[in-house]
Amino acid sequence: MTATALRKELQGYIATMPEQNLNALKPLLLVLSQPPYTIEPASPSERKRIDRRVKEYRENPASFVPLE
């Protein structure tokens, strides 16, 4: 089933739902409609730490342990 078809089917369910169920469904739909996370720009202090670590890595790459 395509996303478009699924949306249409779900909208049909919502259109026929009793009002009390709509009130119960609203908080769930609100949560599900939000992106799972937000990426914010680094703060000035975070930026300084990042720059310092990049400089340390460039000066001595062997001192870093890979994530693997």
Backbone as ProteinMPNN parsed JSONL, in Angstrom:
{"seq_chain_A": "MTATALRKELQGYIATMPEQNLNALKPLLLVLSQPPYTIEPASPSERKRIDRRVKEYRENPASFVPLE", "coords_chain_A": {"N_chain_A": [[0.85, -1.178, 0.0], [0.588, 2.16, -0.867], [1.895, 5.243, 0.501], [0.175, 7.356, 0.01], [-2.291, 6.073, -0.457], [-2.631, 4.852, 2.024], [-2.813, 7.111, 3.714], [-5.206, 8.166, 2.763], [-6.977, 6.113, 3.469], [-6.744, 6.163, 6.294], [-7.686, 8.759, 6.77], [-10.325, 8.362, 6.067], [-11.18, 6.68, 8.153], [-10.952, 8.485, 10.28], [-12.815, 10.396, 9.497], [-15.224, 9.103, 9.953], [-15.308, 8.613, 12.626], [-16.584, 8.674, 15.998], [-17.118, 11.712, 17.892], [-16.032, 11.73, 20.532], [-13.976, 9.884, 20.323], [-12.303, 11.201, 18.574], [-11.296, 13.242, 20.178], [-9.728, 11.714, 21.891], [-7.887, 10.699, 20.124], [-6.472, 12.867, 19.144], [-4.128, 13.793, 20.786], [-2.299, 11.688, 20.273], [-1.964, 11.789, 17.471], [-0.832, 14.306, 17.29], [1.674, 13.944, 18.525], [2.766, 11.991, 16.81], [2.976, 13.437, 14.459], [5.125, 15.119, 14.728], [8.604, 15.733, 14.017], [11.103, 13.185, 14.655], [13.357, 14.11, 16.014], [15.288, 17.09, 16.665], [17.831, 18.893, 15.178], [20.017, 21.123, 16.472], [21.977, 24.113, 16.09], [25.413, 24.153, 17.177], [26.333, 25.425, 20.378], [28.194, 28.405, 21.35], [30.165, 27.588, 23.278], [30.201, 24.82, 22.871], [31.083, 24.784, 20.254], [33.69, 25.773, 20.568], [34.844, 23.644, 22.016], [34.653, 21.612, 20.102], [36.277, 22.652, 18.05], [38.731, 22.68, 19.416], [39.152, 19.92, 19.853], [39.308, 19.014, 17.196], [41.617, 20.314, 16.394], [43.464, 19.057, 18.12], [43.298, 16.456, 17.121], [44.261, 16.785, 14.506], [46.877, 17.492, 15.051], [47.867, 15.182, 16.267], [46.886, 12.428, 15.167], [47.129, 9.735, 15.914], [46.625, 9.603, 18.595], [43.937, 9.312, 19.004], [41.165, 7.128, 19.52], [39.506, 4.908, 17.412], [35.937, 4.613, 16.81], [35.21, 2.053, 16.264]], "CA_chain_A": [[0.0, 0.0, 0.0], [1.381, 3.39, -0.937], [1.639, 6.214, 1.574], [-1.008, 8.131, -0.37], [-3.464, 5.23, -0.215], [-2.756, 4.683, 3.469], [-3.327, 8.377, 4.254], [-6.623, 8.268, 2.391], [-7.702, 5.145, 4.303], [-6.777, 6.683, 7.663], [-8.591, 9.908, 6.775], [-11.674, 7.803, 6.066], [-11.483, 6.253, 9.52], [-11.127, 9.687, 11.096], [-14.052, 11.062, 9.085], [-16.39, 8.393, 10.471], [-15.121, 8.375, 14.053], [-17.366, 9.505, 16.915], [-16.389, 12.879, 18.407], [-15.249, 11.41, 21.74], [-12.754, 9.21, 19.894], [-11.426, 12.216, 17.985], [-10.598, 13.902, 21.286], [-8.72, 10.776, 22.396], [-6.885, 10.484, 19.073], [-5.715, 14.097, 18.856], [-2.759, 13.827, 21.347], [-1.447, 10.719, 19.584], [-1.63, 12.326, 16.152], [0.074, 15.433, 17.488], [3.009, 13.384, 18.785], [3.241, 11.298, 15.613], [3.215, 14.381, 13.369], [6.36, 15.85, 14.984], [9.814, 14.996, 13.625], [11.622, 12.427, 15.803], [14.361, 14.89, 16.739], [15.659, 18.354, 16.05], [19.265, 19.18, 15.261], [20.23, 22.547, 16.701], [23.38, 24.514, 15.925], [26.239, 24.074, 18.384], [26.481, 26.675, 21.12], [29.587, 28.887, 21.276], [31.078, 26.765, 24.086], [30.347, 23.539, 22.179], [31.907, 25.037, 19.066], [35.082, 25.869, 21.026], [35.309, 22.294, 22.336], [34.813, 20.901, 18.835], [37.479, 23.187, 17.389], [39.902, 22.235, 20.171], [39.36, 18.503, 19.593], [39.754, 18.885, 15.806], [43.027, 20.733, 16.38], [44.233, 17.989, 18.757], [43.337, 15.326, 16.201], [45.149, 17.122, 13.381], [48.256, 17.497, 15.534], [48.303, 13.841, 16.617], [45.784, 11.498, 14.902], [47.335, 8.439, 16.567], [46.175, 9.645, 19.993], [42.499, 9.082, 19.044], [40.731, 5.738, 19.386], [38.341, 4.864, 16.533], [34.72, 4.105, 17.426], [35.14, 0.602, 16.042]], "C_chain_A": [[0.893, 1.238, 0.0], [1.024, 4.303, 0.232], [0.381, 7.022, 1.275], [-2.283, 7.339, -0.094], [-3.706, 5.045, 1.276], [-3.3, 5.944, 4.128], [-4.821, 8.52, 3.974], [-7.471, 7.327, 3.252], [-7.832, 5.654, 5.743], [-7.703, 7.89, 7.778], [-10.047, 9.455, 6.755], [-12.095, 7.331, 7.439], [-11.778, 7.458, 10.407], [-12.45, 10.372, 10.769], [-15.292, 10.398, 9.675], [-16.346, 8.142, 11.979], [-16.048, 9.239, 14.9], [-16.488, 10.607, 17.528], [-15.531, 12.546, 19.621], [-13.952, 10.694, 21.376], [-11.772, 10.192, 19.257], [-10.631, 12.925, 19.072], [-9.514, 13.009, 21.872], [-7.577, 10.61, 21.399], [-5.978, 11.685, 18.862], [-4.311, 14.111, 19.478], [-1.803, 12.855, 20.64], [-1.02, 11.244, 18.219], [-0.67, 13.502, 16.253], [1.504, 14.945, 17.687], [3.577, 12.756, 17.511], [3.555, 12.248, 14.459], [4.505, 15.179, 13.542], [7.559, 15.053, 14.48], [10.41, 14.304, 14.849], [12.686, 13.166, 16.614], [14.638, 16.176, 15.978], [17.152, 18.546, 16.238], [19.418, 20.686, 15.375], [21.699, 22.886, 16.457], [24.126, 24.409, 17.264], [26.318, 25.45, 19.048], [27.925, 27.155, 20.991], [30.564, 28.032, 22.088], [31.264, 25.385, 23.451], [31.242, 23.687, 20.961], [33.388, 25.114, 19.44], [35.648, 24.49, 21.337], [35.549, 21.484, 21.065], [36.09, 21.351, 18.134], [38.748, 22.707, 18.082], [40.203, 20.763, 19.876], [39.827, 18.258, 18.153], [41.228, 19.249, 15.702], [43.908, 19.642, 16.992], [44.37, 16.793, 17.814], [44.311, 15.592, 15.054], [46.608, 17.097, 13.805], [48.764, 16.089, 15.828], [47.161, 12.836, 16.414], [45.914, 10.174, 15.624], [46.835, 8.44, 18.002], [44.667, 9.379, 20.118], [42.183, 7.615, 18.824], [39.503, 5.714, 18.474], [37.126, 4.258, 17.261], [34.581, 2.594, 17.281], [35.833, -0.093, 17.177]], "O_chain_A": [[1.839, 1.335, 0.782], [-0.02, 4.146, 0.865], [-0.39, 7.336, 2.182], [-3.247, 7.882, 0.446], [-4.847, 5.077, 1.736], [-4.158, 5.86, 5.007], [-5.594, 8.938, 4.836], [-8.552, 7.7, 3.708], [-8.908, 5.581, 6.335], [-8.424, 8.03, 8.767], [-10.906, 10.096, 7.361], [-13.233, 7.551, 7.853], [-12.732, 7.453, 11.184], [-13.129, 10.874, 11.665], [-16.308, 11.063, 9.877], [-17.254, 7.525, 12.535], [-16.281, 10.402, 14.573], [-15.275, 10.447, 17.661], [-14.407, 13.037, 19.728], [-12.936, 10.877, 22.048], [-10.558, 10.034, 19.383], [-9.437, 13.179, 18.912], [-8.477, 13.51, 22.309], [-6.43, 10.404, 21.795], [-4.831, 11.528, 18.442], [-3.357, 14.418, 18.763], [-0.631, 13.173, 20.437], [0.152, 11.152, 17.853], [0.202, 13.674, 15.401], [2.435, 15.477, 17.083], [4.742, 12.971, 17.178], [4.327, 11.894, 13.568], [4.941, 15.848, 12.605], [7.536, 13.822, 14.511], [10.241, 14.786, 15.969], [12.884, 12.862, 17.79], [14.272, 16.326, 14.812], [17.673, 18.377, 17.341], [19.004, 21.434, 14.489], [22.566, 22.025, 16.605], [23.535, 24.558, 18.333], [26.364, 26.484, 18.383], [28.791, 26.391, 20.565], [31.679, 27.776, 21.632], [32.365, 24.836, 23.486], [32.062, 22.815, 20.673], [34.241, 24.589, 18.724], [36.785, 24.186, 20.977], [36.536, 20.755, 20.967], [36.884, 20.527, 17.681], [39.729, 22.366, 17.42], [41.359, 20.393, 19.673], [40.657, 17.38, 17.919], [41.995, 18.579, 15.011], [44.972, 19.33, 16.456], [45.44, 16.19, 17.722], [45.093, 14.717, 14.681], [47.48, 16.726, 13.02], [49.953, 15.816, 15.662], [46.528, 12.43, 17.388], [44.901, 9.541, 15.922], [46.637, 7.37, 18.578], [44.167, 9.236, 21.234], [42.847, 6.938, 18.039], [38.541, 6.436, 18.738], [37.281, 3.488, 18.209], [33.913, 1.943, 18.084], [35.898, -1.322, 17.202]]}, "name": "protein", "num_of_chains": 1, "seq": "MTATALRKELQGYIATMPEQNLNALKPLLLVLSQPPYTIEPASPSERKRIDRRVKEYRENPASFVPLE"}
